[in-house]
């Protein structure tokens, strides 16, 4: 959907609220997927010469835990307010990516906001211990080799350097 910000500046009569579901399932996210439609609410209210543009997004992110590699899901919420001046519509350095005709592509805006919100390292839980380097199972495991001082023979030269 295109949100016509220029039209709001030219003919504002009341606050505007738009709710939509945005499909980002075909987008390329780094290390995660957004399979379900993103719930999006966009609000615009003119206060003097500044348009307060509010964005609320709610997206379920599917990913593999960076430590234990288990499939996980987490809901991320974005709640931002951008003050927009009419001069921002033609400014290439504006905070929001306006099209030349003064419109905002809500699909592109939702995609970029989620890219900024979702961390690059995703964990199934804050206390995830990851995988055992000996047996490869999720920690804590029954592996007794973890406290053993056995060194992989390929790395034995490094142990000699440290001695």
C-alpha atoms as an extended CHARMM CRD file, in Angstrom:
* protein
*
       163  EXT
         1         1  UNK       CA              0.0000000000        0.0000000000        0.0000000000  PROA      1               0.0000000000
         2         2  UNK       CA              1.1470000000        3.5230000000       -0.6720000000  PROA      2               0.0000000000
         3         3  UNK       CA              0.5600000000        6.0420000000        2.1060000000  PROA      3               0.0000000000
         4         4  UNK       CA              0.0930000000        9.4910000000        0.5160000000  PROA      4               0.0000000000
         5         5  UNK       CA              1.8870000000       11.8290000000        2.9380000000  PROA      5               0.0000000000
         6         6  UNK       CA              1.8910000000       14.7500000000        0.5040000000  PROA      6               0.0000000000
         7         7  UNK       CA             -1.9160000000       14.5890000000        0.2800000000  PROA      7               0.0000000000
         8         8  UNK       CA             -2.1650000000       14.6720000000        4.0660000000  PROA      8               0.0000000000
         9         9  UNK       CA             -0.1440000000       17.9010000000        4.1880000000  PROA      9               0.0000000000
        10        10  UNK       CA             -2.3050000000       19.4590000000        1.4580000000  PROA      10              0.0000000000
        11        11  UNK       CA             -5.7440000000       18.4220000000        2.7350000000  PROA      11              0.0000000000
        12        12  UNK       CA             -5.5620000000       17.4620000000        6.4200000000  PROA      12              0.0000000000
        13        13  UNK       CA             -8.8430000000       17.4300000000        8.2930000000  PROA      13              0.0000000000
        14        14  UNK       CA             -8.4930000000       14.7050000000       10.9600000000  PROA      14              0.0000000000
        15        15  UNK       CA             -6.0210000000       12.0970000000       12.2180000000  PROA      15              0.0000000000
        16        16  UNK       CA             -5.6420000000        9.0880000000        9.9450000000  PROA      16              0.0000000000
        17        17  UNK       CA             -5.3320000000        5.4710000000       11.0470000000  PROA      17              0.0000000000
        18        18  UNK       CA             -4.7190000000        2.5890000000        8.6530000000  PROA      18              0.0000000000
        19        19  UNK       CA             -4.4850000000       -1.0700000000        9.6340000000  PROA      19              0.0000000000
        20        20  UNK       CA             -3.2660000000       -3.7510000000        7.2640000000  PROA      20              0.0000000000
        21        21  UNK       CA             -1.6540000000       -7.1660000000        7.0240000000  PROA      21              0.0000000000
        22        22  UNK       CA              1.6300000000       -7.0950000000        5.1170000000  PROA      22              0.0000000000
        23        23  UNK       CA              2.9770000000      -10.2600000000        3.5160000000  PROA      23              0.0000000000
        24        24  UNK       CA              6.7680000000      -10.3620000000        3.9120000000  PROA      24              0.0000000000
        25        25  UNK       CA              7.1040000000      -14.1120000000        3.3260000000  PROA      25              0.0000000000
        26        26  UNK       CA              8.9180000000      -13.6030000000        0.0090000000  PROA      26              0.0000000000
        27        27  UNK       CA             11.4380000000      -11.1210000000        1.4350000000  PROA      27              0.0000000000
        28        28  UNK       CA             15.0250000000      -12.0970000000        2.1480000000  PROA      28              0.0000000000
        29        29  UNK       CA             15.7920000000      -11.6350000000        5.8530000000  PROA      29              0.0000000000
        30        30  UNK       CA             19.2610000000      -12.4740000000        7.2560000000  PROA      30              0.0000000000
        31        31  UNK       CA             18.9580000000      -15.7530000000        9.1920000000  PROA      31              0.0000000000
        32        32  UNK       CA             15.2050000000      -15.7650000000        9.7820000000  PROA      32              0.0000000000
        33        33  UNK       CA             11.8510000000      -15.8300000000        8.0220000000  PROA      33              0.0000000000
        34        34  UNK       CA              8.5880000000      -13.9690000000        8.4620000000  PROA      34              0.0000000000
        35        35  UNK       CA              6.0810000000      -16.5370000000        7.1810000000  PROA      35              0.0000000000
        36        36  UNK       CA              2.8480000000      -15.0830000000        8.5640000000  PROA      36              0.0000000000
        37        37  UNK       CA              1.4910000000      -11.6830000000        7.5480000000  PROA      37              0.0000000000
        38        38  UNK       CA              2.7620000000       -8.7870000000        9.6670000000  PROA      38              0.0000000000
        39        39  UNK       CA              0.1390000000       -6.8190000000       11.5680000000  PROA      39              0.0000000000
        40        40  UNK       CA              0.7030000000       -3.1430000000       10.7830000000  PROA      40              0.0000000000
        41        41  UNK       CA             -0.9100000000        0.0390000000       12.0410000000  PROA      41              0.0000000000
        42        42  UNK       CA              0.0200000000        3.4170000000       10.5760000000  PROA      42              0.0000000000
        43        43  UNK       CA             -1.2480000000        6.6560000000       12.0800000000  PROA      43              0.0000000000
        44        44  UNK       CA             -0.7410000000       10.2360000000       10.9510000000  PROA      44              0.0000000000
        45        45  UNK       CA             -1.6220000000       13.3600000000       12.8920000000  PROA      45              0.0000000000
        46        46  UNK       CA             -0.7020000000       16.8970000000       11.8610000000  PROA      46              0.0000000000
        47        47  UNK       CA              0.4920000000       19.1180000000       14.7260000000  PROA      47              0.0000000000
        48        48  UNK       CA              1.2400000000       22.5660000000       13.3450000000  PROA      48              0.0000000000
        49        49  UNK       CA              3.7150000000       22.0330000000       10.4990000000  PROA      49              0.0000000000
        50        50  UNK       CA              4.8860000000       18.6200000000       11.7040000000  PROA      50              0.0000000000
        51        51  UNK       CA              3.1670000000       15.3800000000       10.8320000000  PROA      51              0.0000000000
        52        52  UNK       CA              3.5900000000       12.7400000000       13.5420000000  PROA      52              0.0000000000
        53        53  UNK       CA              3.7450000000        9.4560000000       11.6570000000  PROA      53              0.0000000000
        54        54  UNK       CA              3.3110000000        6.4780000000       13.9850000000  PROA      54              0.0000000000
        55        55  UNK       CA              4.2280000000        2.9210000000       13.0600000000  PROA      55              0.0000000000
        56        56  UNK       CA              3.2540000000       -0.2080000000       14.9570000000  PROA      56              0.0000000000
        57        57  UNK       CA              4.2950000000       -3.6180000000       13.6110000000  PROA      57              0.0000000000
        58        58  UNK       CA              3.8790000000       -7.0770000000       15.0760000000  PROA      58              0.0000000000
        59        59  UNK       CA              5.6590000000       -9.9490000000       13.3500000000  PROA      59              0.0000000000
        60        60  UNK       CA              6.2870000000      -13.5850000000       14.1840000000  PROA      60              0.0000000000
        61        61  UNK       CA              9.8570000000      -14.5090000000       13.2700000000  PROA      61              0.0000000000
        62        62  UNK       CA             10.8740000000      -18.1390000000       12.5860000000  PROA      62              0.0000000000
        63        63  UNK       CA             14.5620000000      -18.9530000000       13.0200000000  PROA      63              0.0000000000
        64        64  UNK       CA             17.1630000000      -21.4700000000       14.1640000000  PROA      64              0.0000000000
        65        65  UNK       CA             18.7610000000      -20.7930000000       17.5530000000  PROA      65              0.0000000000
        66        66  UNK       CA             22.3440000000      -19.6080000000       16.9940000000  PROA      66              0.0000000000
        67        67  UNK       CA             23.6270000000      -21.7960000000       19.8560000000  PROA      67              0.0000000000
        68        68  UNK       CA             21.6360000000      -25.0500000000       19.8280000000  PROA      68              0.0000000000
        69        69  UNK       CA             20.2350000000      -24.9420000000       16.2640000000  PROA      69              0.0000000000
        70        70  UNK       CA             16.6900000000      -25.7500000000       17.4710000000  PROA      70              0.0000000000
        71        71  UNK       CA             13.8240000000      -24.2320000000       15.4440000000  PROA      71              0.0000000000
        72        72  UNK       CA             12.3250000000      -21.2930000000       17.3540000000  PROA      72              0.0000000000
        73        73  UNK       CA              9.7500000000      -18.5460000000       17.0190000000  PROA      73              0.0000000000
        74        74  UNK       CA              9.5250000000      -15.1400000000       18.5840000000  PROA      74              0.0000000000
        75        75  UNK       CA              7.1990000000      -12.1740000000       18.2000000000  PROA      75              0.0000000000
        76        76  UNK       CA              8.8370000000       -8.8110000000       17.5830000000  PROA      76              0.0000000000
        77        77  UNK       CA              7.0540000000       -5.4940000000       17.9440000000  PROA      77              0.0000000000
        78        78  UNK       CA              8.0590000000       -2.1820000000       16.4240000000  PROA      78              0.0000000000
        79        79  UNK       CA              6.5620000000        1.0000000000       17.8460000000  PROA      79              0.0000000000
        80        80  UNK       CA              8.0210000000        4.2130000000       16.4170000000  PROA      80              0.0000000000
        81        81  UNK       CA              7.0170000000        7.8020000000       15.8080000000  PROA      81              0.0000000000
        82        82  UNK       CA              8.5940000000        9.8040000000       13.0070000000  PROA      82              0.0000000000
        83        83  UNK       CA              8.1320000000       13.5880000000       12.8780000000  PROA      83              0.0000000000
        84        84  UNK       CA              7.7870000000       14.6260000000        9.2230000000  PROA      84              0.0000000000
        85        85  UNK       CA              8.0690000000       18.1230000000        7.8220000000  PROA      85              0.0000000000
        86        86  UNK       CA              6.7330000000       18.8870000000        4.3620000000  PROA      86              0.0000000000
        87        87  UNK       CA             10.2950000000       19.6100000000        3.1910000000  PROA      87              0.0000000000
        88        88  UNK       CA             11.2590000000       16.0060000000        4.0930000000  PROA      88              0.0000000000
        89        89  UNK       CA              9.1470000000       14.7120000000        1.1980000000  PROA      89              0.0000000000
        90        90  UNK       CA             11.7250000000       15.9000000000       -1.3570000000  PROA      90              0.0000000000
        91        91  UNK       CA             14.8320000000       15.4320000000        0.8200000000  PROA      91              0.0000000000
        92        92  UNK       CA             16.9030000000       12.4180000000       -0.2760000000  PROA      92              0.0000000000
        93        93  UNK       CA             18.4420000000       12.2720000000        3.2130000000  PROA      93              0.0000000000
        94        94  UNK       CA             15.0520000000       12.0820000000        4.9650000000  PROA      94              0.0000000000
        95        95  UNK       CA             14.6500000000        9.4700000000        7.6760000000  PROA      95              0.0000000000
        96        96  UNK       CA             11.8420000000        7.7260000000        5.7920000000  PROA      96              0.0000000000
        97        97  UNK       CA             12.0990000000        6.5070000000        2.1760000000  PROA      97              0.0000000000
        98        98  UNK       CA              9.6130000000        8.7690000000        0.3960000000  PROA      98              0.0000000000
        99        99  UNK       CA              8.8250000000        8.1430000000       -3.2500000000  PROA      99              0.0000000000
       100       100  UNK       CA              9.2520000000       11.1450000000       -5.5930000000  PROA      100             0.0000000000
       101       101  UNK       CA              5.4960000000       11.8320000000       -5.4810000000  PROA      101             0.0000000000
       102       102  UNK       CA              5.4720000000       12.1500000000       -1.6540000000  PROA      102             0.0000000000
       103       103  UNK       CA              4.1730000000        8.6840000000       -0.8500000000  PROA      103             0.0000000000
       104       104  UNK       CA              5.4630000000        5.9780000000        1.4850000000  PROA      104             0.0000000000
       105       105  UNK       CA              5.5120000000        2.3220000000        0.4840000000  PROA      105             0.0000000000
       106       106  UNK       CA              4.2490000000        0.5980000000        3.6530000000  PROA      106             0.0000000000
       107       107  UNK       CA              5.5680000000       -2.7930000000        2.4920000000  PROA      107             0.0000000000
       108       108  UNK       CA              9.1170000000       -1.4570000000        2.1170000000  PROA      108             0.0000000000
       109       109  UNK       CA              8.8220000000        0.4810000000        5.3740000000  PROA      109             0.0000000000
       110       110  UNK       CA              7.7130000000       -2.6320000000        7.3040000000  PROA      110             0.0000000000
       111       111  UNK       CA             10.5790000000       -4.6460000000        5.8060000000  PROA      111             0.0000000000
       112       112  UNK       CA             13.2340000000       -2.0770000000        6.7370000000  PROA      112             0.0000000000
       113       113  UNK       CA             11.8200000000       -1.5560000000       10.2490000000  PROA      113             0.0000000000
       114       114  UNK       CA             11.9450000000       -5.3060000000       10.9270000000  PROA      114             0.0000000000
       115       115  UNK       CA             15.5150000000       -5.4960000000        9.6110000000  PROA      115             0.0000000000
       116       116  UNK       CA             16.4700000000       -2.8740000000       12.1800000000  PROA      116             0.0000000000
       117       117  UNK       CA             14.4670000000       -4.4010000000       15.0390000000  PROA      117             0.0000000000
       118       118  UNK       CA             15.3700000000       -8.1020000000       14.8710000000  PROA      118             0.0000000000
       119       119  UNK       CA             18.8370000000       -8.8620000000       16.3090000000  PROA      119             0.0000000000
       120       120  UNK       CA             21.4460000000      -10.5440000000       14.1430000000  PROA      120             0.0000000000
       121       121  UNK       CA             21.9920000000      -13.3490000000       16.6860000000  PROA      121             0.0000000000
       122       122  UNK       CA             18.7330000000      -15.0600000000       17.6390000000  PROA      122             0.0000000000
       123       123  UNK       CA             18.5450000000      -17.4610000000       20.5830000000  PROA      123             0.0000000000
       124       124  UNK       CA             15.7740000000      -19.8250000000       21.6990000000  PROA      124             0.0000000000
       125       125  UNK       CA             16.2610000000      -18.4730000000       25.2560000000  PROA      125             0.0000000000
       126       126  UNK       CA             18.6880000000      -16.1550000000       27.0080000000  PROA      126             0.0000000000
       127       127  UNK       CA             20.1680000000      -19.0490000000       28.9840000000  PROA      127             0.0000000000
       128       128  UNK       CA             20.6190000000      -21.4430000000       26.0360000000  PROA      128             0.0000000000
       129       129  UNK       CA             23.8700000000      -23.3370000000       26.6320000000  PROA      129             0.0000000000
       130       130  UNK       CA             24.2480000000      -24.4490000000       23.0230000000  PROA      130             0.0000000000
       131       131  UNK       CA             25.6910000000      -27.7230000000       21.7800000000  PROA      131             0.0000000000
       132       132  UNK       CA             28.2660000000      -29.9350000000       23.5030000000  PROA      132             0.0000000000
       133       133  UNK       CA             31.5810000000      -29.7310000000       21.5790000000  PROA      133             0.0000000000
       134       134  UNK       CA             32.2230000000      -33.4240000000       22.3240000000  PROA      134             0.0000000000
       135       135  UNK       CA             28.9780000000      -35.2620000000       21.5660000000  PROA      135             0.0000000000
       136       136  UNK       CA             27.0990000000      -32.5720000000       19.6220000000  PROA      136             0.0000000000
       137       137  UNK       CA             23.9110000000      -32.8390000000       21.6980000000  PROA      137             0.0000000000
       138       138  UNK       CA             22.1340000000      -29.9330000000       23.3160000000  PROA      138             0.0000000000
       139       139  UNK       CA             23.6740000000      -29.0020000000       26.6760000000  PROA      139             0.0000000000
       140       140  UNK       CA             23.3560000000      -30.1080000000       29.4030000000  PROA      140             0.0000000000
       141       141  UNK       CA             24.1820000000      -33.5480000000       28.0910000000  PROA      141             0.0000000000
       142       142  UNK       CA             25.2750000000      -36.7830000000       29.7550000000  PROA      142             0.0000000000
       143       143  UNK       CA             28.6890000000      -36.4330000000       28.1410000000  PROA      143             0.0000000000
       144       144  UNK       CA             31.4900000000      -36.8250000000       30.6960000000  PROA      144             0.0000000000
       145       145  UNK       CA             34.2330000000      -35.7450000000       28.3200000000  PROA      145             0.0000000000
       146       146  UNK       CA             33.6010000000      -32.0380000000       28.8810000000  PROA      146             0.0000000000
       147       147  UNK       CA             35.8490000000      -31.8580000000       31.9370000000  PROA      147             0.0000000000
       148       148  UNK       CA             38.4770000000      -34.0960000000       30.3750000000  PROA      148             0.0000000000
       149       149  UNK       CA             41.7120000000      -32.4020000000       29.3050000000  PROA      149             0.0000000000
       150       150  UNK       CA             41.8230000000      -34.4140000000       26.0960000000  PROA      150             0.0000000000
       151       151  UNK       CA             42.9670000000      -32.2780000000       23.1800000000  PROA      151             0.0000000000
       152       152  UNK       CA             42.2330000000      -32.8910000000       19.5600000000  PROA      152             0.0000000000
       153       153  UNK       CA             45.5220000000      -34.0650000000       18.0740000000  PROA      153             0.0000000000
       154       154  UNK       CA             45.2440000000      -31.4770000000       15.2970000000  PROA      154             0.0000000000
       155       155  UNK       CA             45.3930000000      -28.7410000000       17.9560000000  PROA      155             0.0000000000
       156       156  UNK       CA             48.1470000000      -30.2960000000       20.0830000000  PROA      156             0.0000000000
       157       157  UNK       CA             50.7340000000      -27.9560000000       18.5780000000  PROA      157             0.0000000000
       158       158  UNK       CA             48.8380000000      -25.0120000000       20.0360000000  PROA      158             0.0000000000
       159       159  UNK       CA             48.8810000000      -26.5960000000       23.4960000000  PROA      159             0.0000000000
       160       160  UNK       CA             52.6410000000      -26.9820000000       23.2120000000  PROA      160             0.0000000000
       161       161  UNK       CA             52.9930000000      -23.2940000000       22.3570000000  PROA      161             0.0000000000
       162       162  UNK       CA             51.0280000000      -22.3230000000       25.4750000000  PROA      162             0.0000000000
       163       163  UNK       CA             53.1640000000      -24.5310000000       27.7570000000  PROA      163             0.0000000000
